[in-house]
Amino acid sequence: MAGYPWPVQPFDKQHPVRGFFRDPRIGDQGGSSFHTGVDVSAPDGTAVYAVAPGRVSIEGAQNVAVSAGDRDFGYWHILPAVASGAHVPLHGLPGHIAPSWGHVHFAERTAEPHPQGTYWNPLRTDGLTPFADFGAPVVSRIVTSRPVRALWGKVDLVVEAFDHPPISAPPPWHDIPVTPALVRWRLVREGNAVVPWRVAADFRTSFAPAVVANSDTHFGDVYAPGTRQNHPNEPGLFRFWLARGFDTSPHADGDYRLDVEVADVRGNGARGHLVVGFVNVARNL
């Protein structure tokens, strides 16, 4: 579909987004899942408007969904100003941001595959308009499960990376990081990619959740142990699996360069590098 306006006024101006699509969400009781939308920052009581016309469903005390043709738009953490079954026009009023939330969680969903459907990144090109992002994400650390210059057998590879929202939300969310939209890696030796680019995480477009008992079964495929979600005045830590059990033994002993590239939804990218050493043969001498 074509792009749609922002759910708060002014409709044609970019607003602060303090939570990105597929940021980690880790519950106090141990549940782990992906953020299914974006958190548009605005003061409590701010009017929230429909980005497309459609039929209303009240999905919780503070959750409103509007069915607009082949997709639903969700507006969470709002006090509803409409009833289930009502029709709202473009820029109609589903409700106001509820006390203490300081944002509206905005999500876009299509029905397939059943039963949980597919969620779409509202910051993609055909999503919230306008949206610009100029700074590249950051690779802060690359971690190996064995000493970096003495890797042998099967090893785990992890990267810690983050992005800055293009417009920072006010305190207590000021300068709180978000996740990159793309993480990929490769292994290079003497200028040749012995392992070509492999995608570790791709949040740019959409995903189909698989939530069982409050946890997404794919969460641990993307985020490594030690990952923390953001909290007010407490930046999270985003640890992405590059590879688990990567087998070094088919590769000759020696030094390699592990390249990690991160990018946002607008293609702004940055790379980090780590020189690693394989010692499979040397270790057995």
N, C-alpha and C positions, 0 to 999 in steps of 0.2 A: 504494500500500500504506500501511498505518498506520505510525506512527513506530516506531523500534526503539531499543534501549538502547545505551549506549556500549560500546565494545569493551575497556575497561579498568575495573577496579573503583575506586570504587563505580559500578554500572551506571546508577543513577538520579541521578547528579550530573554537572553539566557539567564538562568538563576543558579545559585549555588547548589551543588549536589554533594551531599556529605557521605553517601553510601552508594557504591557502584554495583553493577550487575555481577552476580556470582562472588561478591565478597564473602568470606567465611562467616557463618553464623553458628556459634557454639553455645548451647544452652547450659544453664546451671546444673541440669540433671544429666548432662553428658550427650545430649543430642547434637548432631553436627549436620549442617545443611548449607545450601548456597542461597545467597540473597537473590530473590526472584525478580527484583526490579531495581529502581533507584530511589534514593531518599532526597526529595527536593526540599531544601531548607527554607523555612518561613516561620514567622512568629505564631504562637498559639492564637487561635481565633481567626487566622487568615482564611478567607473564602477560597475554596477549591472548586475548580470549574471543569466541566467535561471537555475532553480533547476531541471528542467525536459524539454525534447524537446516538441515542440507543435506549434500550429498555433496562430499567434498574432492577438489581437484585441486592437485598441486604444480606450480607454473608457473615455478619457479626455485629456486635454492638457498635463498633467503630470501623467497620469495613463495608464499603460500597463497591459493587461491580456494575459496569454498564456494558451490555452486550451490543456491539456495533457491527452487525453483519457477521463476518467470519471470525471475529475475534472479540475478546472481552478486555476492557480496561479496568484495572483495580485501583481504588483509592482507599488506602488504609490509614488508620489513626485519625479519622475524622468523625465529627458528630454529624450524622446524616440529617439532611434537610429535605429528603425525598423518601418515598415509600416504595416497597417492592411492587413491581408491575408498572410503575410510572414511567413515562417517557421524558427524557431530558434532551434538549436541543444542544447543538454545538455551543459551548460556553454557558450551558445551563449549570445550575448550582447543586452538585451532589451533597455538599456539606462544608464544614469549617474544621480546621485543624484542632484536634482535641487538646485539652489542657495537659501540659508537661511533655508533649511530644516534639514540638518545634520543627516538625517536618510532615510532609505527606509521602507515604510510600506509594510510588506509582509503578504499576506493572501492566504488561501487555501479554495476553495469553491467547493461544489458539487451542482448539479442543483435542486434536490428535497429537500423540497416541493416547488413547484412553488408558487409565482413568484420570491421569494427572495432567495431560496435555503438554504443550510446549510453551515456554516463556521466551520472550524476545527482548533483546537489549534495547531499551528505549533511547540509548545514545548512539545507535547505529545511524547510518546516513539517512534512512527512511523513517527515523523516529522523531524525537523531540527536535523542533526547529525554531530558532537557530541553536546550534551547538558547535562550538569551536574548542579545540584543545591544542595548545601550542608547545607545551613542554613535554619532553620524553620521560618515560618512567626510568627508574633507577635499579640497577643490579647492585645490591649492597654486599652480598657475600655468596660464594659458591663453596659447598661443603661436600667432602667425600667421607665415606665410612671407614676408610683406612688412611694411614699417613699419606699425604698427597703425593709425595715423591717415591712411594713404595707401595703401589697398588698391585694387587695380584688376585687371581681368581675372580669371584663375583663381588661387585661393590655397588653401593648405593650412592647416587648423585642427587644433590638437593641445591636449589638456589633460593636465596631470600631476596625478594624484590618488592618494589612498591611504586606507586605513582602519586602525584599531587593533584588534587582537583583543580581545574582551571580557575575557578572562583572559590575561594575558601569560605566555608560557613563560619558564622560567628561563634564565639566561645559558648559552650565548652568543646566545640568541634573544630575550632580554628587550627589549621595545619595538621589535622588528622589525616593519615594517608588512606589511599584506596588501592585496589589491585590493578595491575596491568591487564590489558585485554588479550594479550598474546605473549606466551612464553615458549621459546624453542631453543634447541641446542644442537651442536655438532662437535665432532672430534677431528682435529686437524693434525697432520704430521708432515713436516717439510713442505708446507704449502698445499698439500692434498687432503681433501676431506675423506678420511677413512670411514667415518660415520657421517653421512649427509644429514642435513637439517631434519630434526625430529620435533614435532609439536608436543609440548608438555601440557599446555593449557591454552584453550582458545575460547574466550568469552565474547568475541566480537559480535556474534549474531544471535544465537539461540541455544537453548538446551531443554531436554525433557527430564524433569526431575523423576527420581525413583525413591521416594520417601517411604521408609518402612520403620515403624516404631520411633518416629520423630527424627530419624536420621536418613540422609540420602546415601544410598548404597555406593555411590560413586565419589563421595567426598574424599575418602582415603586414597582414591586413585589420583587425585589432583593435589591435595594438601598433605604435607608431611607432618609427622608429630612435632609438637612445639609451636604450631600455628596458633595464633591468638586473634580474636576479633577485636575491633575497635570498641572502646567505651569512652564516655565523656572524659576529656583530659588524659586519656590513656591510649596512646597509639597501639594498634595491633601489630602483629608480626606475621607476615605472609611467606610461608615456606612451601615451595612447589617441588614436587617430585620431578626430577629430570629422568631418572631411571632407577629402578629397583632391581638389584641382582644383575647389573650390567656385567657381562662376561668379558674380562680383559684377556683371557687366555688365547683367543684366536689372533691377537695382535702381537707384533714383535715387541720385545723389550725396548725401552727407550722413552724419550720425552715426547709428549703430545700437548697440544693446546686445546683446552675445553672452552668453546665459545658459547655464550648464552646471550640471546637477544630477547629484549622485551619491547613491546609497543603498545600504544593506546588505540582507540577505535578510529582515530584519524590518521594512523600510520606513522606517528612520531615515534622513533625507535632509538634504542641505545643498546650497547653491548658491554658485557663483562667477560673477562678472560681469566683462566687459571691454567698454569703449566702443571701437568701431572706426569708422573713417571710410572711405567709398567715394569715389573720385575719378576715376571713368572718364571723365566728360565734361570735368571740369576739367583732367585730364592732357592732353587733346587740344586745348585752347584755345591 
